[in-house]
Amino acid sequence: MKRGPVRRPTEHAAIRAVCRSARRLPPVPALMAALLDANERRDREGVILCAHLVVRAAAPEVGES
């Protein structure tokens, strides 16, 4: 018998709460410093994450609907 994932109501509640709350982004200079640090460490995922956060912090209306 094949079973699906166990539903956990606390996970759904946590996701809904996060979606409703506004999260402030760090200042652009701090994000750029993190981007440079990730680049120096050759952390590809960190570079991608920091680059996306820089764009979101610099132009918050982009991608918002």
N, C-alpha and C positions, 0 to 999 in steps of 0.2 A: 504494500500500500504506500503510495507516494504522498508525502505531506508537504505543505507549503511552509513558509516561515511563520513563526509564532508571532501573533499580533500583540504588541505591547502598547497599551493606551498611553503610558507616560511618554513614549517616544513621539506619538502624534501630538500630544499636548505641548511638548517642548518645542517641536517644529512650528506649531501654530503660534506659540508665544514669541519665538524668535522672529517670525515673519511680521508680527505686529509691532515689534519694538524697533525704534530707530537706533542704528549703531553709528557712532561717530568714528570717522576715520582719523588716523594720526595725521599730523601736518605733513605737507608735501616734502619739506627738507628731510624729515625723519624717514619717510618712505624712500626717498632717493638714496639716503645713506644705507638703508637696508638693501636696496637694489644693487648698489655698488659692492657691498659686502658679499651678497649672494653671488654676484658675478666673479669676484675674486676667488671665492671658494668653489667655483664651477658647479654651483647648485642650480641646475636647470629649472627644477620646479619652483625654487625660491625666486629665481629671476622672473619667471612667468607670473607668479603670484604678486610680487612687488610691482611689476610693470602694470598689471591690471589695477592694483590699488592706487598707483600714482595717477592713472588716467581717471579713475572714479573720483579721487580727491580733487583733482585739478578741474574737472568738468562734470559735476554731479548730475547735470541734466542729461548727459549721454547715457543711453541705455535704460533710463528710468521711464516707466510707463504708468 
